[in-house]
Amino acid sequence: MAVKRRVVRKKKKNEASEALAKVSGVEELEIAATILKELAQRKQRKGKIEKLEKKKREKPKKENDYSKNNDKITRLNELETLQKAGILTIEEFEKLKKDLLD
C-alpha cells in the first residue's frame, strides 16, 4: 500500500499576512471606512456651505428693508425742512408724509 504524501509549501510571513488579509477583506474594509469618513466630511462641508448661502440670501432682504426705512426717514426730514423753510404748507407736508408712509 502506497502512502500518498502531500507537498505543503511553507509560506513566508508576508505571504501569510497578505493571504489572511485577502480572506478577511481587511484592506477593503479600511478603504470602505476611509470612503465613508470622507463622504461624511463632504456632507458636513456641504451643509455649512448651504447655511452660508442661505444667510447671504436672507441678509439683502433685511438690508433692503433697513435701506427703505432709512430712505423714508431721510425723505421725511427733507420734507420737514422744506415745510419749516416755508416752501411747503402744512397741508402739503401732511399729504406727502401720508403718501410716503403708506
C-alpha positions in Angstrom: 0.0 0.0 0.0 1.5 3.3 -1.1 1.2 6.3 1.1 0.4 9.5 -0.7 2.2 12.5 0.6 1.0 16.0 0.1 3.6 18.6 -0.6 2.9 21.6 1.6 4.8 24.7 0.7 5.6 26.9 3.6 4.6 30.4 3.1 6.7 33.3 4.0 5.5 35.6 6.8 4.4 38.4 4.4 2.6 36.0 2.1 0.7 34.6 5.1 -0.5 38.0 6.2 -1.4 39.0 2.7 -3.4 35.8 2.3 -5.2 36.4 5.6 -5.9 40.0 4.6 -7.4 38.8 1.3 -9.6 36.3 3.0 -10.8 38.6 5.8 -11.1 41.6 3.5 -9.2 44.0 5.8 -7.9 46.2 3.0 -11.4 46.5 1.5 -12.8 47.3 4.9 -10.2 50.0 5.5 -10.8 51.6 2.1 -14.6 51.5 2.7 -14.2 53.1 6.2 -12.0 55.8 4.6 -14.5 56.5 1.9 -17.4 56.7 4.4 -15.4 59.1 6.6 -14.7 61.3 3.6 -18.4 61.3 2.5 -19.4 62.3 6.0 -16.9 65.2 6.0 -18.1 66.2 2.5 -21.7 66.2 3.7 -20.8 68.4 6.7 -19.0 70.9 4.4 -21.9 70.9 2.0 -24.3 71.7 4.9 -22.1 74.6 6.1 -21.9 76.0 2.6 -25.7 75.8 2.2 -26.2 77.6 5.6 -23.8 80.4 4.4 -25.6 80.7 1.1 -29.0 80.8 2.9 -27.7 83.6 5.2 -26.4 85.5 2.2 -29.8 85.3 0.6 -31.6 86.5 3.8 -29.3 89.4 4.6 -30.0 91.5 1.5 -33.7 91.4 2.3 -33.1 92.7 5.8 -30.7 95.3 4.4 -33.2 96.4 1.8 -35.9 96.8 4.5 -33.5 98.9 6.5 -32.5 100.9 3.5 -36.1 101.6 2.7 -36.8 102.7 6.2 -33.7 104.8 6.2 -34.7 106.4 2.9 -38.1 107.2 4.3 -36.6 108.8 7.3 -34.3 110.9 5.2 -37.2 111.9 2.9 -39.3 112.9 5.9 -36.5 115.0 7.3 -36.2 116.7 3.9 -39.9 117.4 3.8 -39.9 118.8 7.3 -37.0 121.1 6.4 -39.0 122.3 3.3 -42.1 122.9 5.4 -40.1 124.8 8.0 -38.5 126.9 5.3 -42.0 127.8 4.1 -41.7 126.1 0.7 -44.4 123.6 1.7 -47.6 124.3 3.5 -48.6 122.2 6.5 -51.3 120.5 4.4 -48.9 119.7 1.6 -46.4 118.3 4.1 -49.0 116.1 5.8 -50.2 114.8 2.4 -46.7 114.0 1.2 -45.9 112.4 4.6 -49.0 110.2 4.4 -48.2 109.1 0.8 -44.6 108.3 1.9 -45.6 106.2 4.9 -48.3 104.3 3.0 
